[in-house]
Amino acid sequence: MNRLLRRLAALAACAVFALSGAQSARAEDLSNPSGESSEAAILVSVRMEEETSGSTVIPTLHLSCPAGTTAAGLLAILQNYAYLDSYTLTNGVLAAVELEVDGEPLTLTGTDGWDLTINGQPVDRGSLPILSDGDELCWSFVSADSSAEEPAREVAASVASLWNDRYAEALTQATAWLKNNFDENFALISLGAAGVSVDYQNISRLIEMVEAGSFADSAALAKAILSATFCGMSAANIRGKNLLSDLSAYPDIAGDGPLAAALALIAVDSNEYPLPDGLNTRASLRSLLLEAQNEDGSFSAAEGEAGSALLTAAALTALSCYRQSDGVEAALENGLAYLSAAQNEDGSMPGGDDASTAFATSFAVAALCALGVPVDNPDFVREENLLEALLRYQTQSGGFCPEIGEPAEEEATAAAILALTAAKNNRNIFVLRSPLAAQPAESREESGSETEPAAADESSISRQEEPSPSPLPAIGVAAAALAALTGVGLFWARQTKGGRKK
């Protein structure tokens, strides 16, 4: 379960940097079995397809790997990214692959197995060569029996029904633009969710901000938790700093408004963080959000104000893990009805003072994916669906503009990347699929009214609050080394104006 983090952990296995003398463990073991030094990195691309129908099993991925990585090592990286559940090598030939499509397991195996080409040239069966910088790999599934072709068609139907090469190219161009055009630490969230690494200096800047404790409000603190999490660091221990304790003790999240409450709830659920005893609990954050919902299903920043598509989508995303909690399911249904009614005729979502049109549209895509609602659901299709409407905001530079005719902007691009990545994976992009690190047992919530939610099953979008599970092994200070290995972007650079009036 929880695959996104496995992808982040595998990114850490692709390159090793030192941070405060700590070094990520087992990085070379995962992708460089030859033992060759992993100080140098190479960039390769890989995809998997079904040869008979030409359908895509895994779209093209661009990966940074240690020098000396072999084709077999790349398969290990794909498994640790969670693009593959498992694979079988027989005498150097890839014989079988197991993966998951829309929550359903799928096995591709046959009498002929998989063929490999590198840079368009067939590779001899049984040979898994060391890769070079710029190599383009393609694994093609071939089978002489018809039984293996049907699952491949299922992959095509489930993946190609919405996600396609055009969306994949839009995501690639957007991440390339953002990687070279961001100034804020918050851009780490979307880049990391998309599996794109960033320079160490960007991670270092985030760590310095955390150490200084320079957070303007609870929304900024929540964003820092998300940024750290998607950089491969546990926000419970960043050089001894526990951001979850700070969030739990924050004196006035209600005063910062419903968007801050939504961000806080998303942040603590992103890595199944236990929230230490304090002023703020998961239950209190949910209550703040539910109180912000209007009769028409929208969520607004203050009582009596008109609803906001952005805030409504944020609240739905935050509440998506708690469908079994009192009042949440009805709030989700009413919120979705509002978003459907508010959608513009061209398929986009209305912006406003709190967000641009592109930003609100991206937010809505992420919310639908978090709730398991297809982006092309008829209730959310006007002239076009939300994803098609969003692509109209992509400029020739690859970045996304806030409004049509404006230049590309960091915030709009970061939001679009998160939306595209959410649509690609058809899941809540803010919840890691495996916990990054665990808090010590004594810091977990122990009150009878608030317990850490159980990990969500991969086929479920609901999270129920259950007794705290046994703590996972702590990574400790060495986890900070992972920070240099994965990148992330910001979904929310804009903050709500003012708190909810009493």
HUPEWO-V25343 format. One record per backbone hydrogen bond with DSSP energy under -1.0 kcal/mol. NH is the residue of the N-H (numbers start at 0). CO is the residue of the C=O. If there is no record, write none. Layout:
nh->NH co->CO
nh->NH co->CO
This chain:
nh->6 co->2
nh->7 co->3
nh->8 co->4
nh->9 co->5
nh->10 co->6
nh->11 co->7
nh->12 co->8
nh->13 co->10
nh->18 co->21
nh->21 co->18
nh->29 co->25
nh->30 co->26
nh->31 co->27
nh->34 co->31
nh->41 co->64
nh->43 co->62
nh->44 co->134
nh->45 co->60
nh->46 co->136
nh->47 co->57
nh->48 co->138
nh->49 co->54
nh->50 co->140
nh->53 co->49
nh->56 co->47
nh->57 co->47
nh->60 co->45
nh->62 co->43
nh->64 co->41
nh->66 co->39
nh->68 co->65
nh->70 co->128
nh->73 co->69
nh->74 co->70
nh->75 co->71
nh->76 co->72
nh->77 co->73
nh->78 co->74
nh->79 co->75
nh->80 co->76
nh->82 co->77
nh->83 co->77
nh->84 co->97
nh->85 co->97
nh->87 co->95
nh->89 co->92
nh->92 co->89
nh->94 co->87
nh->95 co->87
nh->96 co->107
nh->97 co->85
nh->98 co->105
nh->100 co->103
nh->103 co->100
nh->105 co->98
nh->107 co->96
nh->113 co->93
nh->114 co->139
nh->116 co->137
nh->117 co->120
nh->118 co->135
nh->120 co->117
nh->122 co->115
nh->126 co->123
nh->130 co->68
nh->133 co->42
nh->134 co->131
nh->136 co->44
nh->137 co->116
nh->138 co->46
nh->139 co->114
nh->140 co->48
nh->141 co->112
nh->149 co->145
nh->152 co->148
nh->153 co->149
nh->154 co->150
nh->155 co->151
nh->156 co->152
nh->157 co->153
nh->158 co->154
nh->159 co->155
nh->161 co->158
nh->162 co->158
nh->167 co->163
nh->168 co->164
nh->169 co->165
nh->170 co->166
nh->171 co->167
nh->172 co->168
nh->173 co->169
nh->174 co->170
nh->175 co->171
nh->176 co->172
nh->177 co->173
nh->178 co->174
nh->180 co->177
nh->186 co->183
nh->187 co->184
nh->188 co->185
nh->188 co->487
nh->190 co->186
nh->191 co->187
nh->192 co->188
nh->193 co->189
nh->194 co->191
nh->195 co->190
nh->201 co->198
nh->202 co->198
nh->203 co->199
nh->204 co->200
nh->205 co->201
nh->206 co->202
nh->207 co->203
nh->208 co->204
nh->209 co->205
nh->210 co->206
nh->211 co->207
nh->212 co->208
nh->213 co->208
nh->214 co->212
nh->220 co->216
nh->221 co->217
nh->222 co->218
nh->223 co->219
nh->224 co->220
nh->225 co->221
nh->226 co->222
nh->227 co->223
nh->228 co->224
nh->229 co->225
nh->230 co->227
nh->231 co->228
nh->232 co->227
nh->236 co->233
nh->237 co->240
nh->240 co->237
nh->242 co->234
nh->245 co->241
nh->246 co->242
nh->247 co->243
nh->248 co->244
nh->256 co->253
nh->260 co->256
nh->261 co->257
nh->262 co->258
nh->263 co->259
nh->264 co->260
nh->265 co->261
nh->266 co->262
nh->267 co->263
nh->268 co->264
nh->269 co->265
nh->272 co->267
nh->279 co->247
nh->284 co->280
nh->285 co->281
nh->286 co->282
nh->287 co->283
nh->288 co->284
nh->289 co->285
nh->290 co->286
nh->291 co->288
nh->292 co->289
nh->293 co->297
nh->296 co->293
nh->299 co->291
nh->304 co->301
nh->307 co->298
nh->311 co->307
nh->312 co->308
nh->313 co->309
nh->314 co->310
nh->315 co->311
nh->316 co->312
nh->317 co->313
nh->318 co->314
nh->321 co->318
nh->324 co->321
nh->327 co->324
nh->330 co->326
nh->331 co->327
nh->332 co->328
nh->333 co->329
nh->334 co->330
nh->335 co->331
nh->336 co->332
nh->337 co->333
nh->338 co->334
nh->339 co->335
nh->340 co->336
nh->341 co->337
nh->342 co->338
nh->343 co->347
nh->346 co->343
nh->351 co->354
nh->357 co->401
nh->359 co->355
nh->360 co->356
nh->361 co->357
nh->362 co->358
nh->363 co->359
nh->364 co->360
nh->365 co->361
nh->366 co->362
nh->367 co->363
nh->368 co->364
nh->369 co->365
nh->370 co->366
nh->372 co->367
nh->376 co->373
nh->379 co->376
nh->380 co->377
nh->381 co->383
nh->382 co->344
nh->388 co->384
nh->389 co->385
nh->390 co->386
nh->392 co->389
nh->393 co->390
nh->394 co->398
nh->397 co->394
nh->400 co->392
nh->405 co->402
nh->408 co->399
nh->412 co->408
nh->413 co->409
nh->414 co->410
nh->415 co->411
nh->416 co->412
nh->417 co->413
nh->418 co->414
nh->419 co->415
nh->420 co->416
nh->421 co->417
nh->422 co->418
nh->423 co->419
nh->424 co->420
nh->425 co->421
nh->426 co->421
nh->430 co->427
nh->431 co->269
nh->442 co->439
nh->443 co->440
nh->453 co->463
nh->459 co->456
nh->462 co->320
nh->478 co->475
nh->479 co->476
nh->480 co->477
nh->481 co->478
nh->482 co->479
nh->483 co->480
nh->484 co->481
nh->488 co->187
nh->499 co->253
